[in-house]
């Protein structure tokens, strides 16, 4: 049984500066690309749920960034 943990919570994203968010966003996009590439190359990944978690983390960051831009 594999336990999937949230990569980053909304609360944690809100604590980050804009630069830190952009860095994390870039990191998560790269990791998602690596995992998808590995999977499409015929390989298997240890935790298939990590694709979903990276997508959620990317969405969280983008959502919070757009919310904060609307406030300005």
MIPA-830737 format. One record per residue: chain; x, z, y of N, C-alpha, C, CB in turn. Coordinates in Angstrom, 1 decimal. Glycine has a CB too. Example, Ala and Ser with C-alpha at 12.3 -4.5 7.8 and 13.67 -1.06 7.14 Angstrom:
MIPA-830737
rec bamar: A	n_px: 13.2	n_pz: 7.8	n_py: -5.7	ca_px: 12.3	ca_pz: 7.8	ca_py: -4.5	c_px: 13.2	c_pz: 7.8	c_py: -3.3	cb_px: 11.3	cb_pz: 9.0	cb_py: -4.5
rec bamar: A	n_px: 12.8	n_pz: 7.1	n_py: -2.2	ca_px: 13.7	ca_pz: 7.1	ca_py: -1.1	c_px: 12.9	c_pz: 7.9	c_py: 0.0	cb_px: 14.1	cb_pz: 5.7	cb_py: -0.6
***
This chain:
MIPA-830737
rec bamar: A	n_px: 0.8	n_pz: 0.0	n_py: -1.2	ca_px: 0.0	ca_pz: 0.0	ca_py: 0.0	c_px: 0.9	c_pz: 0.0	c_py: 1.2	cb_px: -1.0	cb_pz: 1.2	cb_py: 0.0
rec bamar: A	n_px: 0.6	n_pz: -0.9	n_py: 2.2	ca_px: 1.4	ca_pz: -1.0	ca_py: 3.4	c_px: 0.6	c_pz: -0.5	c_py: 4.5	cb_px: 1.8	cb_pz: -2.5	cb_py: 3.6
rec bamar: A	n_px: 1.2	n_pz: 0.4	n_py: 5.3	ca_px: 0.5	ca_pz: 1.0	ca_py: 6.4	c_px: 1.0	c_pz: 0.2	c_py: 7.7	cb_px: 0.8	cb_pz: 2.5	cb_py: 6.6
rec bamar: A	n_px: 0.0	n_pz: -0.3	n_py: 8.4	ca_px: 0.4	ca_pz: -1.1	ca_py: 9.6	c_px: 0.2	c_pz: -0.2	c_py: 10.8	cb_px: -0.5	cb_pz: -2.3	cb_py: 9.8
rec bamar: A	n_px: 1.3	n_pz: -0.1	n_py: 11.6	ca_px: 1.2	ca_pz: 0.7	ca_py: 12.8	c_px: 1.2	c_pz: -0.2	c_py: 14.0	cb_px: 2.5	cb_pz: 1.7	cb_py: 12.9
rec bamar: A	n_px: 0.5	n_pz: 0.3	n_py: 15.1	ca_px: 0.5	ca_pz: -0.5	ca_py: 16.3	c_px: 1.9	c_pz: -0.6	c_py: 16.8	cb_px: -0.4	cb_pz: 0.2	cb_py: 17.3
rec bamar: A	n_px: 2.3	n_pz: -1.8	n_py: 17.2	ca_px: 3.6	ca_pz: -2.1	ca_py: 17.8	c_px: 3.7	c_pz: -1.4	c_py: 19.1	cb_px: 3.9	cb_pz: -3.6	cb_py: 17.9
rec bamar: A	n_px: 2.8	n_pz: -1.5	n_py: 20.0	ca_px: 2.8	ca_pz: -0.9	ca_py: 21.3	c_px: 1.3	c_pz: -0.6	c_py: 21.7	cb_px: 3.6	cb_pz: -1.7	cb_py: 22.4
rec bamar: A	n_px: 1.1	n_pz: 0.6	n_py: 22.2	ca_px: -0.3	ca_pz: 0.9	ca_py: 22.6	c_px: -0.5	c_pz: 0.5	c_py: 24.1	cb_px: -0.6	cb_pz: 2.4	cb_py: 22.4
rec bamar: A	n_px: -1.8	n_pz: 0.4	n_py: 24.4	ca_px: -2.1	ca_pz: 0.1	ca_py: 25.8	c_px: -1.6	c_pz: 1.1	c_py: 26.8	cb_px: -3.6	cb_pz: -0.1	cb_py: 26.0
rec bamar: A	n_px: -1.6	n_pz: 2.3	n_py: 26.4	ca_px: -1.1	ca_pz: 3.4	ca_py: 27.2	c_px: 0.4	c_pz: 3.2	c_py: 27.5	cb_px: -1.4	cb_pz: 4.8	cb_py: 26.5
rec bamar: A	n_px: 1.1	n_pz: 2.9	n_py: 26.4	ca_px: 2.6	ca_pz: 2.6	ca_py: 26.6	c_px: 2.9	c_pz: 1.4	c_py: 27.5	cb_px: 3.2	cb_pz: 2.5	cb_py: 25.2
rec bamar: A	n_px: 2.1	n_pz: 0.4	n_py: 27.4	ca_px: 2.2	ca_pz: -0.8	ca_py: 28.2	c_px: 2.1	c_pz: -0.5	c_py: 29.6	cb_px: 1.3	cb_pz: -1.9	cb_py: 27.7
rec bamar: A	n_px: 1.1	n_pz: 0.3	n_py: 29.9	ca_px: 0.8	ca_pz: 0.7	ca_py: 31.3	c_px: 1.9	c_pz: 1.5	c_py: 32.0	cb_px: -0.5	cb_pz: 1.5	cb_py: 31.4
rec bamar: A	n_px: 2.7	n_pz: 2.2	n_py: 31.1	ca_px: 3.8	ca_pz: 3.0	ca_py: 31.6	c_px: 5.0	c_pz: 2.1	c_py: 32.0	cb_px: 4.2	cb_pz: 4.0	cb_py: 30.6
rec bamar: A	n_px: 5.1	n_pz: 0.9	n_py: 31.5	ca_px: 6.2	ca_pz: 0.1	ca_py: 31.7	c_px: 6.2	c_pz: -0.6	c_py: 33.0	cb_px: 6.3	cb_pz: -1.0	cb_py: 30.6
rec bamar: A	n_px: 7.4	n_pz: -0.9	n_py: 33.6	ca_px: 7.4	ca_pz: -1.7	ca_py: 34.8	c_px: 7.2	c_pz: -3.2	c_py: 34.5	cb_px: 8.9	cb_pz: -1.6	cb_py: 35.5
rec bamar: A	n_px: 7.0	n_pz: -4.0	n_py: 35.5	ca_px: 6.7	ca_pz: -5.4	ca_py: 35.3	c_px: 7.8	c_pz: -6.1	c_py: 34.5	cb_px: 6.4	cb_pz: -6.1	cb_py: 36.6
rec bamar: A	n_px: 9.1	n_pz: -5.8	n_py: 34.9	ca_px: 10.2	ca_pz: -6.4	ca_py: 34.2	c_px: 10.3	c_pz: -6.0	c_py: 32.8	cb_px: 11.5	cb_pz: -6.0	cb_py: 35.0
rec bamar: A	n_px: 10.0	n_pz: -4.7	n_py: 32.5	ca_px: 10.0	ca_pz: -4.3	ca_py: 31.1	c_px: 8.9	c_pz: -4.9	c_py: 30.3	cb_px: 9.9	cb_pz: -2.7	cb_py: 31.0
rec bamar: A	n_px: 7.8	n_pz: -5.1	n_py: 30.9	ca_px: 6.7	ca_pz: -5.8	ca_py: 30.2	c_px: 7.1	c_pz: -7.3	c_py: 29.9	cb_px: 5.4	cb_pz: -5.8	cb_py: 31.0
rec bamar: A	n_px: 7.7	n_pz: -7.9	n_py: 30.8	ca_px: 8.1	ca_pz: -9.3	ca_py: 30.6	c_px: 9.1	c_pz: -9.4	c_py: 29.5	cb_px: 8.6	cb_pz: -9.9	cb_py: 31.9
rec bamar: A	n_px: 10.0	n_pz: -8.4	n_py: 29.5	ca_px: 11.1	ca_pz: -8.4	ca_py: 28.4	c_px: 10.4	c_pz: -8.2	c_py: 27.0	cb_px: 12.1	cb_pz: -7.3	cb_py: 28.7
rec bamar: A	n_px: 9.5	n_pz: -7.2	n_py: 27.0	ca_px: 8.8	ca_pz: -6.9	ca_py: 25.7	c_px: 8.0	c_pz: -8.1	c_py: 25.2	cb_px: 7.9	cb_pz: -5.7	cb_py: 25.8
rec bamar: A	n_px: 7.3	n_pz: -8.8	n_py: 26.2	ca_px: 6.5	ca_pz: -9.9	ca_py: 25.9	c_px: 7.4	c_pz: -11.0	c_py: 25.3	cb_px: 5.8	cb_pz: -10.5	cb_py: 27.2
rec bamar: A	n_px: 8.5	n_pz: -11.3	n_py: 25.9	ca_px: 9.5	ca_pz: -12.3	ca_py: 25.4	c_px: 10.0	c_pz: -11.9	c_py: 24.0	cb_px: 10.7	cb_pz: -12.4	cb_py: 26.3
rec bamar: A	n_px: 10.3	n_pz: -10.6	n_py: 23.8	ca_px: 10.8	ca_pz: -10.1	ca_py: 22.5	c_px: 9.7	c_pz: -10.3	c_py: 21.4	cb_px: 11.2	cb_pz: -8.7	cb_py: 22.6
rec bamar: A	n_px: 8.5	n_pz: -10.0	n_py: 21.7	ca_px: 7.4	ca_pz: -10.1	ca_py: 20.7	c_px: 7.1	c_pz: -11.6	c_py: 20.4	cb_px: 6.1	cb_pz: -9.4	cb_py: 21.2
rec bamar: A	n_px: 7.2	n_pz: -12.4	n_py: 21.4	ca_px: 7.0	ca_pz: -13.8	ca_py: 21.1	c_px: 8.0	c_pz: -14.4	c_py: 20.2	cb_px: 6.9	cb_pz: -14.6	cb_py: 22.5
rec bamar: A	n_px: 9.3	n_pz: -14.0	n_py: 20.5	ca_px: 10.4	ca_pz: -14.4	ca_py: 19.6	c_px: 10.2	c_pz: -13.9	c_py: 18.2	cb_px: 11.7	cb_pz: -14.0	cb_py: 20.2
rec bamar: A	n_px: 9.9	n_pz: -12.7	n_py: 18.0	ca_px: 9.7	ca_pz: -12.1	ca_py: 16.7	c_px: 8.5	c_pz: -12.8	c_py: 16.0	cb_px: 9.4	cb_pz: -10.6	cb_py: 16.8
rec bamar: A	n_px: 7.4	n_pz: -13.1	n_py: 16.7	ca_px: 6.3	ca_pz: -13.8	ca_py: 16.1	c_px: 6.7	c_pz: -15.2	c_py: 15.6	cb_px: 5.1	cb_pz: -13.9	cb_py: 17.1
rec bamar: A	n_px: 7.5	n_pz: -15.8	n_py: 16.4	ca_px: 8.0	ca_pz: -17.2	ca_py: 16.1	c_px: 8.9	c_pz: -17.1	c_py: 14.8	cb_px: 8.8	cb_pz: -17.8	cb_py: 17.2
rec bamar: A	n_px: 9.7	n_pz: -16.1	n_py: 14.8	ca_px: 10.6	ca_pz: -15.9	ca_py: 13.6	c_px: 9.8	c_pz: -15.7	c_py: 12.3	cb_px: 11.6	cb_pz: -14.8	cb_py: 13.8
rec bamar: A	n_px: 8.8	n_pz: -14.8	n_py: 12.4	ca_px: 8.0	ca_pz: -14.5	ca_py: 11.2	c_px: 7.2	c_pz: -15.7	c_py: 10.8	cb_px: 7.1	cb_pz: -13.3	cb_py: 11.5
rec bamar: A	n_px: 6.6	n_pz: -16.4	n_py: 11.7	ca_px: 5.9	ca_pz: -17.6	ca_py: 11.4	c_px: 6.8	c_pz: -18.7	c_py: 10.8	cb_px: 5.1	cb_pz: -18.2	cb_py: 12.6
rec bamar: A	n_px: 8.0	n_pz: -18.8	n_py: 11.4	ca_px: 8.9	ca_pz: -19.8	ca_py: 10.9	c_px: 9.3	c_pz: -19.5	c_py: 9.4	cb_px: 10.2	cb_pz: -19.9	cb_py: 11.7
rec bamar: A	n_px: 9.6	n_pz: -18.3	n_py: 9.2	ca_px: 10.0	ca_pz: -17.8	ca_py: 7.8	c_px: 8.8	c_pz: -18.1	c_py: 6.9	cb_px: 10.3	cb_pz: -16.3	cb_py: 7.8
rec bamar: A	n_px: 7.6	n_pz: -17.8	n_py: 7.3	ca_px: 6.5	ca_pz: -18.1	ca_py: 6.4	c_px: 6.2	c_pz: -19.5	c_py: 6.1	cb_px: 5.2	cb_pz: -17.4	cb_py: 7.0
rec bamar: A	n_px: 6.4	n_pz: -20.4	n_py: 7.2	ca_px: 6.1	ca_pz: -21.8	ca_py: 7.0	c_px: 7.2	c_pz: -22.5	c_py: 6.2	cb_px: 6.0	cb_pz: -22.5	cb_py: 8.4
rec bamar: A	n_px: 8.4	n_pz: -21.9	n_py: 6.2	ca_px: 9.5	ca_pz: -22.5	ca_py: 5.4	c_px: 9.4	c_pz: -22.2	c_py: 3.9	cb_px: 10.8	cb_pz: -21.9	cb_py: 5.9
rec bamar: A	n_px: 8.3	n_pz: -21.6	n_py: 3.6	ca_px: 8.0	ca_pz: -21.3	ca_py: 2.2	c_px: 8.4	c_pz: -19.9	c_py: 1.7	cb_px: 8.7	cb_pz: -22.3	cb_py: 1.3
rec bamar: A	n_px: 9.0	n_pz: -19.2	n_py: 2.7	ca_px: 9.4	ca_pz: -17.8	ca_py: 2.3	c_px: 8.2	c_pz: -16.9	c_py: 2.4	cb_px: 10.5	cb_pz: -17.3	cb_py: 3.3
rec bamar: A	n_px: 8.5	n_pz: -15.7	n_py: 1.9	ca_px: 7.4	ca_pz: -14.6	ca_py: 2.0	c_px: 7.9	c_pz: -13.6	c_py: 3.0	cb_px: 7.1	cb_pz: -14.1	cb_py: 0.6
rec bamar: A	n_px: 7.0	n_pz: -12.9	n_py: 3.5	ca_px: 7.4	ca_pz: -11.8	ca_py: 4.4	c_px: 6.9	c_pz: -10.5	c_py: 3.8	cb_px: 6.7	cb_pz: -12.0	cb_py: 5.9
rec bamar: A	n_px: 7.6	n_pz: -9.4	n_py: 4.2	ca_px: 7.3	ca_pz: -8.1	ca_py: 3.6	c_px: 5.9	c_pz: -7.6	c_py: 4.0	cb_px: 8.4	cb_pz: -7.1	cb_py: 4.0
rec bamar: A	n_px: 5.6	n_pz: -7.8	n_py: 5.2	ca_px: 4.3	ca_pz: -7.3	ca_py: 5.7	c_px: 3.6	c_pz: -8.4	c_py: 6.4	cb_px: 4.6	cb_pz: -6.1	cb_py: 6.7
rec bamar: A	n_px: 2.6	n_pz: -9.0	n_py: 5.7	ca_px: 1.9	ca_pz: -10.1	ca_py: 6.4	c_px: 1.0	c_pz: -9.7	c_py: 7.6	cb_px: 1.0	cb_pz: -10.7	cb_py: 5.3
rec bamar: A	n_px: 0.8	n_pz: -8.4	n_py: 7.7	ca_px: 0.0	ca_pz: -7.9	ca_py: 8.8	c_px: 0.7	c_pz: -7.9	c_py: 10.1	cb_px: -0.5	cb_pz: -6.5	cb_py: 8.5
rec bamar: A	n_px: 2.1	n_pz: -8.0	n_py: 10.0	ca_px: 2.9	ca_pz: -8.0	ca_py: 11.2	c_px: 2.6	c_pz: -9.2	c_py: 12.2	cb_px: 4.3	cb_pz: -7.9	cb_py: 10.9
rec bamar: A	n_px: 2.1	n_pz: -10.3	n_py: 11.6	ca_px: 1.8	ca_pz: -11.4	ca_py: 12.5	c_px: 0.6	c_pz: -11.0	c_py: 13.4	cb_px: 1.4	cb_pz: -12.7	cb_py: 11.6
rec bamar: A	n_px: -0.4	n_pz: -10.4	n_py: 12.8	ca_px: -1.5	ca_pz: -9.9	ca_py: 13.6	c_px: -1.1	c_pz: -8.9	c_py: 14.6	cb_px: -2.6	cb_pz: -9.4	cb_py: 12.6
rec bamar: A	n_px: -0.3	n_pz: -8.0	n_py: 14.2	ca_px: 0.2	ca_pz: -6.9	ca_py: 15.2	c_px: 1.0	c_pz: -7.5	c_py: 16.3	cb_px: 1.0	cb_pz: -5.9	cb_py: 14.4
rec bamar: A	n_px: 1.8	n_pz: -8.5	n_py: 16.1	ca_px: 2.6	ca_pz: -9.1	ca_py: 17.2	c_px: 1.6	c_pz: -9.8	c_py: 18.1	cb_px: 3.6	cb_pz: -10.1	cb_py: 16.6
rec bamar: A	n_px: 0.6	n_pz: -10.5	n_py: 17.6	ca_px: -0.4	ca_pz: -11.2	ca_py: 18.4	c_px: -1.1	c_pz: -10.2	c_py: 19.3	cb_px: -1.4	cb_pz: -12.0	cb_py: 17.5
rec bamar: A	n_px: -1.5	n_pz: -9.1	n_py: 18.7	ca_px: -2.3	ca_pz: -8.1	ca_py: 19.4	c_px: -1.4	c_pz: -7.5	c_py: 20.5	cb_px: -2.7	cb_pz: -7.0	cb_py: 18.5
rec bamar: A	n_px: -0.1	n_pz: -7.2	n_py: 20.2	ca_px: 0.8	ca_pz: -6.7	ca_py: 21.2	c_px: 1.0	c_pz: -7.6	c_py: 22.4	cb_px: 2.2	cb_pz: -6.3	cb_py: 20.6
rec bamar: A	n_px: 1.1	n_pz: -8.9	n_py: 22.1	ca_px: 1.2	ca_pz: -9.9	ca_py: 23.1	c_px: 0.0	c_pz: -10.0	c_py: 24.0	cb_px: 1.5	cb_pz: -11.3	cb_py: 22.5
rec bamar: A	n_px: -1.2	n_pz: -9.9	n_py: 23.4	ca_px: -2.4	ca_pz: -9.9	ca_py: 24.1	c_px: -2.6	c_pz: -8.7	c_py: 25.0	cb_px: -3.6	cb_pz: -10.0	cb_py: 23.1
rec bamar: A	n_px: -2.2	n_pz: -7.5	n_py: 24.4	ca_px: -2.3	ca_pz: -6.3	ca_py: 25.2	c_px: -1.5	c_pz: -6.4	c_py: 26.5	cb_px: -1.8	cb_pz: -5.1	cb_py: 24.4
rec bamar: A	n_px: -0.3	n_pz: -6.9	n_py: 26.4	ca_px: 0.6	ca_pz: -7.0	ca_py: 27.5	c_px: 0.0	c_pz: -8.0	c_py: 28.6	cb_px: 2.0	cb_pz: -7.4	cb_py: 27.1
rec bamar: A	n_px: -0.4	n_pz: -9.1	n_py: 28.1	ca_px: -0.9	ca_pz: -10.1	ca_py: 29.0	c_px: -2.2	c_pz: -9.6	c_py: 29.7	cb_px: -1.2	cb_pz: -11.4	cb_py: 28.2
rec bamar: A	n_px: -3.0	n_pz: -9.0	n_py: 28.9	ca_px: -4.3	ca_pz: -8.4	ca_py: 29.5	c_px: -4.0	c_pz: -7.4	c_py: 30.6	cb_px: -5.2	cb_pz: -7.8	cb_py: 28.4
rec bamar: A	n_px: -3.1	n_pz: -6.5	n_py: 30.3	ca_px: -2.8	ca_pz: -5.4	ca_py: 31.3	c_px: -2.1	c_pz: -6.0	c_py: 32.5	cb_px: -2.0	cb_pz: -4.3	cb_py: 30.7
rec bamar: A	n_px: -1.3	n_pz: -7.0	n_py: 32.3	ca_px: -0.6	ca_pz: -7.7	ca_py: 33.5	c_px: -1.7	c_pz: -8.4	c_py: 34.3	cb_px: 0.5	cb_pz: -8.7	cb_py: 33.0
rec bamar: A	n_px: -2.6	n_pz: -9.1	n_py: 33.7	ca_px: -3.6	ca_pz: -9.8	ca_py: 34.5	c_px: -4.6	c_pz: -8.8	c_py: 35.2	cb_px: -4.4	cb_pz: -10.7	cb_py: 33.6
rec bamar: A	n_px: -4.9	n_pz: -7.7	n_py: 34.6	ca_px: -5.7	ca_pz: -6.6	ca_py: 35.2	c_px: -5.0	c_pz: -6.1	c_py: 36.5	cb_px: -6.0	cb_pz: -5.5	cb_py: 34.2
rec bamar: A	n_px: -3.7	n_pz: -5.9	n_py: 36.4	ca_px: -3.0	ca_pz: -5.3	ca_py: 37.5	c_px: -2.8	c_pz: -6.3	c_py: 38.6	cb_px: -1.7	cb_pz: -4.8	cb_py: 37.0
rec bamar: A	n_px: -2.8	n_pz: -7.6	n_py: 38.3	ca_px: -2.6	ca_pz: -8.6	ca_py: 39.3	c_px: -4.0	c_pz: -8.8	c_py: 40.1	cb_px: -2.2	cb_pz: -10.0	cb_py: 38.7
rec bamar: A	n_px: -5.1	n_pz: -8.5	n_py: 39.4	ca_px: -6.4	ca_pz: -8.6	ca_py: 40.0	c_px: -6.6	c_pz: -7.5	c_py: 41.1	cb_px: -7.5	cb_pz: -8.6	cb_py: 39.0
rec bamar: A	n_px: -6.0	n_pz: -6.4	n_py: 40.8	ca_px: -6.1	ca_pz: -5.2	ca_py: 41.7	c_px: -5.4	c_pz: -5.5	c_py: 43.0	cb_px: -5.5	cb_pz: -4.0	cb_py: 41.0
rec bamar: A	n_px: -4.3	n_pz: -6.3	n_py: 43.0	ca_px: -3.5	ca_pz: -6.5	ca_py: 44.2	c_px: -4.2	c_pz: -7.5	c_py: 45.1	cb_px: -2.2	cb_pz: -7.1	cb_py: 43.8
***
